[in-house]
Amino acid sequence: MRFLQGSASNGNFTFNNSGNLELAGVSASRLASISATGNITGSNSAGLPLAGISTSGSPLGNAVQGGTGVTLNAGGAIGSTPAPLAVATPALAASAAYGIAIDLNALGPTPVTVNTLQNTTTGDILLNANGGTTIASLVSNPGGNVTINSFGPLDVQQGITAGSSIFLSTGGLFRDGTLPNDMTLNGQFTYGTSGRFEVTIGSFGTLHLVASGLGLTAPLFPNPLNITKFTFVASDPLANSILAAASNTATASVNRASNSPVTLDTVDPRAKRADDKKVAAVCR
C-alpha cells in the first residue's frame, strides 16, 4: 500500500507496511502506531474531518494524530527537511534509518514527551515541537546532525549523540503564564570532531546544565558540555503580561526593538583563534 488514511475513534490504530507509505490523515483516540520498511511521508491531501479526538488542536492538516501517543518506525526516512511530517500527539516515539523530520503539534501547541528519537545510519534529525518538549531518552544519530527547535521549554534528560553537529533552541512566544523558554540539559552530549554544538535560548530563558548545577543567562567559555556557541535572545519585559502587571514603571516609551535576537560573545574564543591563524596563513 502506498497511501493510508483512516481513524480509530475508540482505541488504537496500528498499521505495518512493506515499502514506502504516504499518510493522508491517520487518527486514533489512543495510540497511532505506523511502521514501514521504506519511507514514511505526508501526502499533500493529509487531513481528516474532525472525529472527536481528545488531543489539542484539529486533526485537519496532520499526517498522523494520536490521542495518547504516536509511534513511527521507518526502514527509510520519516518526513524530510523540506517537508517535515506533521504529527499531533502528547507522546512521540520515532525511529528511522535515513533521517527524521517532524513538525509536532503545529496546529495546537501542546507539551510533548519524546520517548524515542533515533536515526541509525545517515541523514539528519529535525524536530520542531510546538508547546514545549521533554525528551526522556538518549537522542541518537551517529550519521548526521541533530536539530531540536522547541517553541516552549526544552528538557533533554538523557543527552544527545550526533555524528556531526547539535543545534538546540527554545522560542516560545506566549504572552501570558509561566515564562516558557528555559532549556535544561542533562546526560552526555557528544558530536563530531569537526561539528558544532550551538544553543539558542529564547526571551526570558535560562540555560540549566544539570550535572554542574549551572544556570546560565550569558555565554560561558569553557563550559562543561563543550557548547561552541550561545545565543541569548534579548527580552522585552512587556512581552509577558505577568511581568507587565508587576512593573509600575512600564511605559509606552519602552524600546520595543529589544525583541530582536542578540548574540553576546557567543563563539568559543579557541575557535576564533584558530580562524585567525587560518587567515594569517592565507595572507602570507
C-alpha angles and dihedrals in degrees: 000000000000104000126044130190125160148114143221108205096184109029146354129335115211126177132169119192136189109223130357120346131200115200112217093179126320123182137175133181087222128012122356109198119184127177131177134173088220133033126325112212139158122256120229086241094055112145140087134211114265108283105181093262113167101224117106116268133018122300087223108116096014118117090208135006130184125188093211102014151333124227119191125183121176132178085204126026134318109225120321136254093255091045114026116194110259110231132174118196144113091232129037137189116179129174128171142155103221108033142311127230117171133168104203127203093341094150094049116017107228132165110255136197114214108206097176131020111162137147116186111196127010135343133060135282115230120177122177108186122187116204103022134305138231114188108199102184139040113291107222131190111148093176106051151352130322115214121178120178112185117189089204132019120336123210116183105187106177106030136248132263119196132173090215124012141337122221120182130175143170120203114159114167100196112142095197138047131018114001103260110201107082117128120206120193125190133161130031122324118197132171140169122295091246093036134099137231110210129174129190117195116200128225115311090003130141126205109226117199100194102193093053096036093235126149110193130196094164135038119284124199123216099023134179096250097044092241107181100198136023128194119186111188112224114250128232108207091210093057089084118054093210092060092041091054092048093053115079091183099058109122139170089261092074108124105246090192088084087084091080117102117258131190117216113203087314105165123083106255090223089061090048092053090050091052091049090054091051091052092048090052092053092049092056 
